[in-house]
Amino acid sequence: MPSTDVPQAHLEHLRRQLDEAQQKFNSLTMQPGESLRDFEYRVKKHSDHLLSLKVAENVQHQLIEQGTREAEEELKKKSPDL
């Protein structure tokens, strides 16, 4: 049976990255002398990064669930009484 330690660790790593990115996003402020356009660009850049991390987190979560379902199916095949 495949170990879920690696996928779970990857998910936790993604969640830590997501938390850090969210904190950075929440602390964004317009710098003295910065144009509104430049500030909007920085906000969008951080927003895009957050979105990509959220997508990666969802994909990893789905992969873990799929692996669990496949492992359960495999167990059912080996032990039909379950």
C-alpha atoms as an extended CHARMM CRD file, in Angstrom:
* protein
*
        82  EXT
         1         1  MET       CA              0.0000000000        0.0000000000        0.0000000000  PROA      1               0.0000000000
         2         2  PRO       CA              1.4850000000        3.4040000000       -0.9810000000  PROA      2               0.0000000000
         3         3  SER       CA              2.4110000000        5.7670000000        1.7960000000  PROA      3               0.0000000000
         4         4  THR       CA              0.4910000000        9.0170000000        2.0760000000  PROA      4               0.0000000000
         5         5  ASP       CA              3.3080000000       10.6760000000        4.0150000000  PROA      5               0.0000000000
         6         6  VAL       CA              4.8960000000       12.3320000000        0.9700000000  PROA      6               0.0000000000
         7         7  PRO       CA              1.6570000000       13.7100000000       -0.5570000000  PROA      7               0.0000000000
         8         8  GLN       CA              0.5040000000       14.8730000000        2.8790000000  PROA      8               0.0000000000
         9         9  ALA       CA              3.8510000000       16.5600000000        3.5320000000  PROA      9               0.0000000000
        10        10  HSD       CA              3.6000000000       18.2670000000        0.1480000000  PROA      10              0.0000000000
        11        11  LEU       CA              0.1110000000       19.4840000000        1.0300000000  PROA      11              0.0000000000
        12        12  GLU       CA              1.3580000000       20.8730000000        4.3440000000  PROA      12              0.0000000000
        13        13  HSD       CA              4.2330000000       22.6100000000        2.5340000000  PROA      13              0.0000000000
        14        14  LEU       CA              1.7580000000       24.1920000000        0.1030000000  PROA      14              0.0000000000
        15        15  ARG       CA             -0.3950000000       25.3430000000        3.0070000000  PROA      15              0.0000000000
        16        16  ARG       CA              2.6120000000       26.9770000000        4.6960000000  PROA      16              0.0000000000
        17        17  GLN       CA              3.4760000000       28.7440000000        1.4370000000  PROA      17              0.0000000000
        18        18  LEU       CA             -0.1400000000       29.8340000000        1.0930000000  PROA      18              0.0000000000
        19        19  ASP       CA             -0.1910000000       31.2310000000        4.6400000000  PROA      19              0.0000000000
        20        20  GLU       CA              3.0370000000       33.1690000000        4.0110000000  PROA      20              0.0000000000
        21        21  ALA       CA              1.7570000000       34.5110000000        0.6910000000  PROA      21              0.0000000000
        22        22  GLN       CA             -1.5400000000       35.5460000000        2.3050000000  PROA      22              0.0000000000
        23        23  GLN       CA              0.3170000000       37.4230000000        5.0430000000  PROA      23              0.0000000000
        24        24  LYS       CA              2.4550000000       39.2290000000        2.4620000000  PROA      24              0.0000000000
        25        25  PHE       CA             -0.6310000000       40.0600000000        0.4100000000  PROA      25              0.0000000000
        26        26  ASN       CA             -2.4690000000       41.4100000000        3.4570000000  PROA      26              0.0000000000
        27        27  SER       CA              0.4710000000       43.6250000000        4.4040000000  PROA      27              0.0000000000
        28        28  LEU       CA              0.8590000000       45.2550000000        0.9920000000  PROA      28              0.0000000000
        29        29  THR       CA              0.8250000000       49.0250000000        1.1860000000  PROA      29              0.0000000000
        30        30  MET       CA              1.5470000000       51.6770000000       -1.3330000000  PROA      30              0.0000000000
        31        31  GLN       CA              5.1410000000       52.8480000000       -0.9790000000  PROA      31              0.0000000000
        32        32  PRO       CA              6.0020000000       56.5580000000       -0.8030000000  PROA      32              0.0000000000
        33        33  GLY       CA              6.4730000000       57.8390000000       -4.3420000000  PROA      33              0.0000000000
        34        34  GLU       CA              5.0310000000       54.6580000000       -5.8830000000  PROA      34              0.0000000000
        35        35  SER       CA              2.5260000000       55.1990000000       -8.6510000000  PROA      35              0.0000000000
        36        36  LEU       CA             -0.9230000000       53.6890000000       -8.3810000000  PROA      36              0.0000000000
        37        37  ARG       CA             -0.1670000000       51.6610000000      -11.4950000000  PROA      37              0.0000000000
        38        38  ASP       CA              2.9780000000       50.1590000000       -9.9330000000  PROA      38              0.0000000000
        39        39  PHE       CA              1.1160000000       49.3870000000       -6.7220000000  PROA      39              0.0000000000
        40        40  GLU       CA             -1.7170000000       47.7190000000       -8.6500000000  PROA      40              0.0000000000
        41        41  TYR       CA              0.8960000000       45.6610000000      -10.5070000000  PROA      41              0.0000000000
        42        42  ARG       CA              2.4240000000       44.4740000000       -7.2160000000  PROA      42              0.0000000000
        43        43  VAL       CA             -1.0220000000       43.6170000000       -5.8400000000  PROA      43              0.0000000000
        44        44  LYS       CA             -1.8770000000       41.6600000000       -8.9840000000  PROA      44              0.0000000000
        45        45  LYS       CA              1.4420000000       39.8240000000       -8.8570000000  PROA      45              0.0000000000
        46        46  HSD       CA              0.7980000000       38.7580000000       -5.2520000000  PROA      46              0.0000000000
        47        47  SER       CA             -2.8080000000       37.9020000000       -6.0800000000  PROA      47              0.0000000000
        48        48  ASP       CA             -1.7180000000       35.6950000000       -8.9880000000  PROA      48              0.0000000000
        49        49  HSD       CA              0.7780000000       33.9300000000       -6.7170000000  PROA      49              0.0000000000
        50        50  LEU       CA             -1.9360000000       33.3120000000       -4.1190000000  PROA      50              0.0000000000
        51        51  LEU       CA             -4.2550000000       31.9290000000       -6.7550000000  PROA      51              0.0000000000
        52        52  SER       CA             -1.6280000000       29.5430000000       -8.1260000000  PROA      52              0.0000000000
        53        53  LEU       CA             -0.8930000000       28.2590000000       -4.5990000000  PROA      53              0.0000000000
        54        54  LYS       CA             -4.6050000000       27.7340000000       -3.9280000000  PROA      54              0.0000000000
        55        55  VAL       CA             -4.9690000000       25.7880000000       -7.1670000000  PROA      55              0.0000000000
        56        56  ALA       CA             -1.9070000000       23.6750000000       -6.2970000000  PROA      56              0.0000000000
        57        57  GLU       CA             -3.3370000000       23.0230000000       -2.8300000000  PROA      57              0.0000000000
        58        58  ASN       CA             -6.6690000000       21.8990000000       -4.2970000000  PROA      58              0.0000000000
        59        59  VAL       CA             -4.9640000000       19.6380000000       -6.8300000000  PROA      59              0.0000000000
        60        60  GLN       CA             -2.7830000000       18.0640000000       -4.1350000000  PROA      60              0.0000000000
        61        61  HSD       CA             -5.8190000000       17.5130000000       -1.9190000000  PROA      61              0.0000000000
        62        62  GLN       CA             -7.6550000000       15.8240000000       -4.8070000000  PROA      62              0.0000000000
        63        63  LEU       CA             -4.6400000000       13.6190000000       -5.5220000000  PROA      63              0.0000000000
        64        64  ILE       CA             -4.5760000000       12.5080000000       -1.8870000000  PROA      64              0.0000000000
        65        65  GLU       CA             -8.3000000000       11.7290000000       -1.9890000000  PROA      65              0.0000000000
        66        66  GLN       CA             -7.8730000000        9.8190000000       -5.2470000000  PROA      66              0.0000000000
        67        67  GLY       CA             -5.0060000000        7.8150000000       -3.7620000000  PROA      67              0.0000000000
        68        68  THR       CA             -7.1520000000        7.0010000000       -0.7380000000  PROA      68              0.0000000000
        69        69  ARG       CA            -10.0550000000        5.8450000000       -2.9250000000  PROA      69              0.0000000000
        70        70  GLU       CA             -7.7270000000        3.7020000000       -5.0270000000  PROA      70              0.0000000000
        71        71  ALA       CA             -6.2080000000        2.1530000000       -1.8970000000  PROA      71              0.0000000000
        72        72  GLU       CA             -9.6860000000        1.4020000000       -0.5520000000  PROA      72              0.0000000000
        73        73  GLU       CA            -10.6760000000       -0.2140000000       -3.8620000000  PROA      73              0.0000000000
        74        74  GLU       CA             -7.5070000000       -2.2960000000       -3.7930000000  PROA      74              0.0000000000
        75        75  LEU       CA             -8.2870000000       -3.4540000000       -0.2630000000  PROA      75              0.0000000000
        76        76  LYS       CA            -11.8290000000       -4.3710000000       -1.3040000000  PROA      76              0.0000000000
        77        77  LYS       CA            -10.4520000000       -6.4800000000       -4.1460000000  PROA      77              0.0000000000
        78        78  LYS       CA             -8.0880000000       -8.2950000000       -1.7780000000  PROA      78              0.0000000000
        79        79  SER       CA            -10.6360000000       -8.6650000000        1.0080000000  PROA      79              0.0000000000
        80        80  PRO       CA            -14.1730000000       -8.7070000000       -0.4230000000  PROA      80              0.0000000000
        81        81  ASP       CA            -15.6200000000       -9.1550000000        3.0810000000  PROA      81              0.0000000000
        82        82  LEU       CA            -14.8130000000       -5.5090000000        3.9840000000  PROA      82              0.0000000000
